[in-house]
Amino acid sequence: MESGQSGSIVSDVASVTGIVLAAMSKTEDPRLKEILGALVVHGHAFLKQVKLTDEEFEQGLDFLRRVGLTCNDSHNEVVLLADVLGMSTLVKVLNNSMNDEHSGGALLGPFFRGGSPHYALGASIVQDDAPGAPIFVSGQVLDIRQQPIPNAKVDVWQASPVGLYENQDPDQPEMNLRGHFFTDARGEFRFRSVRPAGYPVPTHGPVGDLLRAQHRHPYRPAHLHFVVIAEGCTTLISQIFADDAEYLDSDVVFGVTRDLVGKFERHEAGTGPRAEQTVPYYTLHCRFVLAEGVPTHPTPPIK
């Protein structure tokens, strides 16, 4: 036996974690070393705590294999798994939320797509004749000094009134209910859409099996998605939830925080700020405050 080889030979349960950490000790990137070291320590502690059997370990590995195989160009099961386990929300709360100076972040979600069409302020993002109550959305983008940010890009997307994103629904046109706008000199934006419905997350894959095993419903409350990008500011990923939405207090992906609940105000036909409307409609006003920083562009989980 060569000198020092015994230091990597497992003698008992207690020896495994230290041996693995020693093997990783030459990692040059300090942040990578910290993250993987913590993963090994806490992961090994988890295995010891639950006393995972060989069969259960194989089942877990097969679950992760099936998660990967379920991904395709229009569906990302990995993102969905992180969402339903609360991991995505926890990362957002740790890094972006509950801040008095700037708006809190939210989940990007598995349905964000790049290359949404550009619309003029006030235009509709509805490309078909989908039934549903009209909603008029307005908002303003500010910096932490409460000064308006002109020419900020506001990317929006949403589910339809029947609870489907356009990539899930063959009856919807390509890029329906998606679009982006640029704020005016006052940092303001506005557009028209139809009120979104709540919807179930996809349950055809292993994450659906997990939810059923836990006796959990798969529903998200009705909401609109936003990505706000401006020079000199950290990119904001947000969602605005309807204050009267079903499942508001039991979102399957734990994405609702108090600062993300918006007022979806209902108006009767012929009344309110859009009195020309001949059917009942809704209005929503949003206010996004961006932190100083370097803008980034989120990677779409689907094409």
Residue pairs with C-beta under 8 A, 6 or more apart in sequence:
7 19
7 22
8 19
8 22
8 23
9 19
10 16
10 19
13 48
16 44
17 40
17 41
17 44
20 40
20 44
21 37
21 40
21 41
24 33
24 36
24 37
24 40
25 33
27 33
27 36
52 60
63 206
63 210
66 205
66 206
67 77
67 78
67 81
67 205
67 206
67 207
68 77
68 78
70 77
70 204
70 205
70 206
71 77
71 78
73 302
73 303
74 167
74 168
74 302
74 303
75 110
75 202
75 205
75 302
76 110
76 301
76 302
77 202
77 205
77 206
77 207
79 88
79 108
79 109
79 110
79 301
80 110
80 201
80 202
80 205
80 207
81 206
81 207
81 210
82 88
83 89
83 107
83 109
83 110
83 201
83 252
83 253
83 254
83 255
84 201
84 207
84 210
84 211
84 216
84 252
84 253
86 253
86 254
88 107
88 253
88 255
89 107
89 253
89 254
89 255
92 104
92 105
92 106
92 107
92 237
93 104
93 257
95 105
96 104
96 105
96 236
96 237
97 104
97 105
97 106
97 257
97 259
98 104
98 257
98 259
99 291
101 144
101 289
101 291
102 144
102 234
102 236
102 289
102 290
102 291
103 236
103 238
103 259
103 287
103 288
103 289
103 290
104 238
104 257
104 259
104 260
105 236
105 237
105 238
106 237
106 238
106 239
106 255
106 257
106 260
107 237
107 239
107 253
107 255
108 225
108 227
108 237
108 298
108 301
109 225
109 239
109 253
109 255
109 301
110 201
110 202
110 301
110 302
111 157
111 159
111 165
111 167
111 168
111 225
111 301
111 302
112 157
112 225
112 227
112 298
112 300
112 301
112 302
113 157
113 167
113 175
113 178
113 300
113 302
113 303
114 300
114 303
115 175
116 155
116 156
116 157
116 175
116 178
116 179
116 180
117 175
117 178
117 179
117 180
118 179
118 180
118 181
118 182
119 125
119 179
119 180
119 181
119 191
120 181
121 181
121 182
121 184
121 188
121 189
121 190
121 191
122 190
122 191
122 192
123 179
123 191
123 192
124 191
124 192
124 193
125 156
125 176
125 177
125 178
125 179
125 191
125 192
125 193
126 176
126 177
126 192
126 193
126 194
127 172
127 173
127 175
127 176
127 177
128 171
128 172
128 173
128 176
130 160
130 161
130 162
130 172
130 176
130 194
131 161
131 194
132 160
132 161
132 194
132 195
132 197
133 161
133 194
133 195
133 266
133 279
133 280
133 281
133 282
134 192
134 193
134 194
134 195
134 274
134 277
134 279
134 281
134 282
135 192
135 193
135 194
135 195
135 264
135 281
135 282
135 283
135 284
136 190
136 191
136 192
136 273
136 274
136 281
136 282
136 283
136 284
137 156
137 190
137 191
137 192
137 193
137 224
137 283
137 284
137 285
137 286
138 188
138 189
138 190
138 283
138 284
138 285
138 286
139 154
139 188
139 189
139 190
139 285
139 286
139 287
139 288
140 148
140 183
140 186
140 187
140 188
140 189
140 286
140 287
140 288
141 148
141 149
141 152
141 154
141 183
141 187
141 188
141 189
141 228
141 230
141 288
141 290
142 148
142 149
142 187
142 287
142 288
142 289
142 290
143 149
143 233
143 289
143 290
143 292
144 289
144 290
144 291
144 292
146 289
147 187
148 183
148 185
148 186
148 187
148 188
149 183
149 187
149 230
149 233
149 290
150 183
150 184
150 185
150 186
150 187
151 182
151 183
151 230
151 231
152 182
152 183
152 187
152 189
152 228
152 229
152 230
152 233
152 290
153 180
153 181
153 182
153 227
153 228
153 229
153 230
154 180
154 181
154 182
154 183
154 189
154 226
154 227
154 228
155 179
155 180
155 226
155 227
155 228
155 229
156 178
156 179
156 180
156 181
156 191
156 193
156 224
156 225
156 226
157 165
157 177
157 178
157 179
157 224
157 225
158 165
158 177
158 178
158 193
158 196
158 223
158 224
158 225
159 165
159 177
159 196
159 197
159 198
159 199
159 222
160 166
160 169
160 172
160 176
160 177
160 194
160 196
160 197
161 194
161 195
161 196
161 197
162 169
162 197
163 196
163 197
163 198
163 199
163 200
164 172
164 199
165 177
166 172
166 173
166 174
166 175
166 176
166 177
166 178
167 302
168 202
177 193
177 194
177 196
179 191
181 189
181 190
181 191
182 189
183 189
193 224
195 222
195 242
195 264
195 282
196 222
196 223
196 224
196 242
197 222
198 219
198 220
198 221
198 222
198 245
198 246
198 247
199 219
199 220
200 217
200 218
200 219
200 220
200 252
201 207
201 218
201 219
201 220
201 252
201 253
202 208
203 211
203 212
203 218
208 218
211 217
211 218
211 252
216 252
217 247
217 250
217 252
218 252
219 246
219 247
219 250
219 251
219 252
220 247
220 251
220 252
220 253
220 255
221 241
221 242
221 245
221 246
221 247
221 248
221 251
221 256
222 241
222 242
222 245
222 246
223 239
223 240
223 241
223 242
223 245
223 260
224 239
224 240
224 284
225 238
225 239
226 236
226 237
226 238
226 239
226 240
226 286
226 288
227 235
227 236
227 237
227 238
227 298
228 235
228 236
228 238
228 288
228 290
229 235
229 295
229 297
230 290
230 295
231 295
232 292
232 293
232 295
233 290
233 291
233 292
233 293
233 295
234 290
234 291
234 292
234 293
234 294
234 295
234 296
235 295
235 296
235 297
235 298
236 288
236 290
237 298
238 260
238 288
239 255
239 260
240 260
240 261
240 262
240 284
240 286
241 248
241 256
241 260
241 261
241 262
242 248
242 262
242 264
243 261
243 262
243 263
243 264
244 264
248 256
248 261
249 256
262 284
262 285
262 286
263 284
263 285
264 282
264 283
264 284
265 272
265 282
265 283
265 284
266 280
266 281
266 282
267 273
267 274
267 277
267 280
267 281
267 282
267 283
268 280
269 277
269 278
269 279
269 280
269 281
270 277
270 278
272 281
272 283
273 283
274 281
274 283
